[in-house]
Amino acid sequence: MPRTVIPITDVTRTGTTQPSQTSGDASNNHYLAYNDGRVMLELTAASGTVVYTIITPGTVDGLAVSDLTVSVTTTPKVVGPLPPAVYNQADGTVNIDVDSANGRARAYRL
């Protein structure tokens, strides 16, 4: 099955309504449809601890760049911005894995 998209909400000067959270899909995982370097994630868990892994597809001198792992509880963490040269897949998307259906995510673009 394809990855589940986490919609990106633009933050504006006049205010942005907080978007709905995307529930964790530990079977198919997630992606951001684009990343211009101004995207940030708000990650949390409905309960317990959830681990998100933001995939880094690139290499430096033939060595793989380590993926970014973020452990969250019911207290949200904001992660980003995500430099495109590090986190973007060849098609401009960002792949995000989550280890539990208890994960909750929102994405914002500044």
Phi, psi and omega per residue, in radians:
M1 nan 2.649 3.114
P2 -1.286 2.750 3.071
R3 -1.096 2.675 3.111
T4 -1.587 2.280 -3.109
V5 -1.334 2.488 2.939
I6 -1.788 1.904 -3.111
P7 -1.064 2.561 3.140
I8 -1.844 2.216 3.128
T9 -1.833 2.223 3.081
D10 -1.313 2.325 3.051
V11 -1.565 2.300 -3.100
T12 -2.117 2.849 3.115
R13 -1.110 -0.552 -3.092
T14 -1.487 -0.032 3.087
G15 1.885 2.552 -3.129
T16 -2.222 2.285 3.064
T17 -1.246 2.342 -3.120
Q18 -1.101 2.197 -3.114
P19 -1.308 2.874 3.046
S20 -1.127 2.672 3.088
Q21 -1.438 2.577 3.020
T22 -1.631 2.154 -3.141
S23 -1.255 2.595 -3.127
G24 -1.074 2.385 3.071
D25 -2.144 1.497 -3.046
A26 -1.255 -0.239 3.101
S27 -1.455 -0.831 -3.064
N28 -1.778 -0.367 -3.103
N29 1.193 -2.857 -2.950
H30 -2.382 3.002 2.999
Y31 -2.719 2.758 2.945
L32 -1.754 2.348 -3.061
A33 -1.188 -0.415 3.101
Y34 -2.750 2.862 3.063
N35 -2.685 2.009 3.132
D36 -1.842 0.245 -3.133
G37 1.571 -0.003 3.132
R38 -2.049 0.302 -3.110
V39 -1.689 2.393 3.103
M40 -2.266 2.599 3.120
L41 -1.928 2.465 2.948
E42 -1.902 1.995 -3.064
L43 -2.015 2.440 3.113
T44 -2.676 3.089 3.079
A45 -2.204 2.442 3.058
A46 -1.172 -0.563 3.069
S47 -2.828 2.761 3.095
G48 1.168 -2.676 3.119
T49 -2.055 2.366 3.132
V50 -2.163 2.456 3.107
V51 -1.949 2.171 3.031
Y52 -1.786 2.469 3.062
T53 -2.162 2.056 3.100
I54 -1.673 2.021 -2.963
I55 -1.319 2.321 3.055
T56 -1.916 1.920 -3.033
P57 -1.441 -0.216 -2.976
G58 -1.526 3.046 3.051
T59 -2.324 2.750 3.034
V60 -2.238 2.127 -3.081
D61 0.927 0.659 3.116
G62 1.380 0.027 3.139
L63 -1.806 2.383 -3.136
A64 -1.158 2.413 3.029
V65 -1.398 2.271 -3.109
S66 -1.105 2.450 3.052
D67 -1.166 2.679 3.083
L68 -1.595 2.110 3.067
T69 -1.923 2.385 -3.116
V70 -2.289 2.098 3.057
S71 -1.645 2.308 -3.135
V72 -2.299 2.703 3.017
T73 -2.049 -2.647 3.132
T74 -1.318 -0.122 3.028
T75 -1.592 2.050 -3.079
P76 -1.092 2.606 2.976
K77 -2.102 2.453 3.050
V78 -1.818 2.255 -3.054
V79 -2.138 2.301 3.072
G80 2.399 -3.066 -0.055
P81 -1.176 2.900 -3.076
L82 -1.890 1.832 -3.133
P83 -1.039 2.155 -3.103
P84 -0.979 -0.648 -3.101
A85 -1.117 -0.375 -3.118
V86 -1.719 -0.741 -2.944
Y87 -1.837 -0.336 -3.079
N88 -1.313 2.396 2.959
Q89 -1.275 3.020 -3.112
A90 -1.010 -0.515 -3.124
D91 -1.590 0.113 3.087
G92 1.581 -0.064 3.104
T93 -1.477 2.932 3.058
V94 -2.160 2.191 3.139
N95 -1.631 2.330 -3.092
I96 -2.293 2.148 3.077
D97 -1.759 2.623 3.107
V98 -2.378 2.459 -3.038
D99 -1.618 0.048 -3.080
S100 -2.709 2.583 3.042
A101 -1.217 -0.158 3.087
N102 -1.348 -0.120 3.128
G103 -1.202 2.582 3.059
R104 -2.396 2.352 -3.078
A105 -2.443 2.573 2.972
R106 -2.345 2.653 3.085
A107 -2.227 2.430 3.128
Y108 -2.223 2.614 3.037
R109 -2.117 2.159 3.138
L110 -1.461 nan nan
